[in-house]
Amino acid sequence: VVVSPVAMVLMILHWNKMFVYFVPSFGFYCYSKMMEFWENRFEHEGTEVIENEEIMNSGGVWCLKVKKETVESPGQYVKISIPSLPISAIKPSHPYTISSPPSSPHLRILYRHNPSP
């Protein structure tokens, strides 16, 4: 919080030298946000949810099983959005880790959901 305003002042004072570093970074940031917007806006075909169950004695960890549409491997991340679940259960912009073996016909995604009392 304190460093950010100081960094902005230093960038303004040294604009001619900082320009070489700032423009590519800012351009990449804008490009990545534009691609994220494109994916969220136009590529929502969806997939079939097979099962959503709580893992017993796990402290609120749930397993979401969905139909595998593409080839993914364990450790990769997916972003999910499920309108029928409460917003507190699934955070739409959070990346979730795939925890299913490559040979499985389904993707298993683990997430923690602690409902408020």
C-alpha positions, -999 to +999 in steps of 0.1 A: +000+000+000+028+024+008+052+013-020+026+018-048+023+056-046+061+059-042+066+037-073+041+058-093+060+090-084+093+074-094+078+062-127+066+097-134+100+113-126+118+087-148+092+083-175+116+083-205+136+054-190+106+035-175+087+036-208+107+006-221+096-015-191+061-002-185+045-004-220+052-041-227+040-051-192+009-030-195+003-043-230+005-079-219-019-071-190-044-056-213-041-085-238-046-111-210-077-093-197-091-090-232-086-128-237-102-136-204-132-114-213-135-131-247-135-166-230-160-156-204-183-137-228-184-159-260-172-194-252-197-206-226-209-239-240-209-256-207-205-292-197-225-318-179-222-321-141-222-358-133-220-356-095-214-332-066-207-349-033-192-340+000-161-361+010-167-376+044-146-364+073-128-339+052-138-307+069-161-294+041-142-306+010-165-314-019-158-333-051-174-320-083-174-346-111-180-332-147-179-347-181-144-345-197-146-324-229-109-320-236-076-337-226-065-324-192-040-339-168-038-338-130-023-306-116-037-284-144-063-257-134-098-250-146-121-221-139-157-231-133-190-213-129-222-231-117-252-208-116-273-233-096-249-234-067-247-206-041-221-180-049-203-188-017-198-224-027-179-218-060-159-187-067-162-182-105-128-165-110-108-189-088-087-216-105-094-251-093-070-280-095-079-311-115-076-342-094-086-370-117-063-394-136-059-388-174-076-422-182-108-412-164-138-401-185-147-375-159-129-345-144-128-344-106-125-310-091-121-306-053-133-274-036-139-264+000-174-253+010-181-244+046-217-232+048-224-205+073-246-216+102 
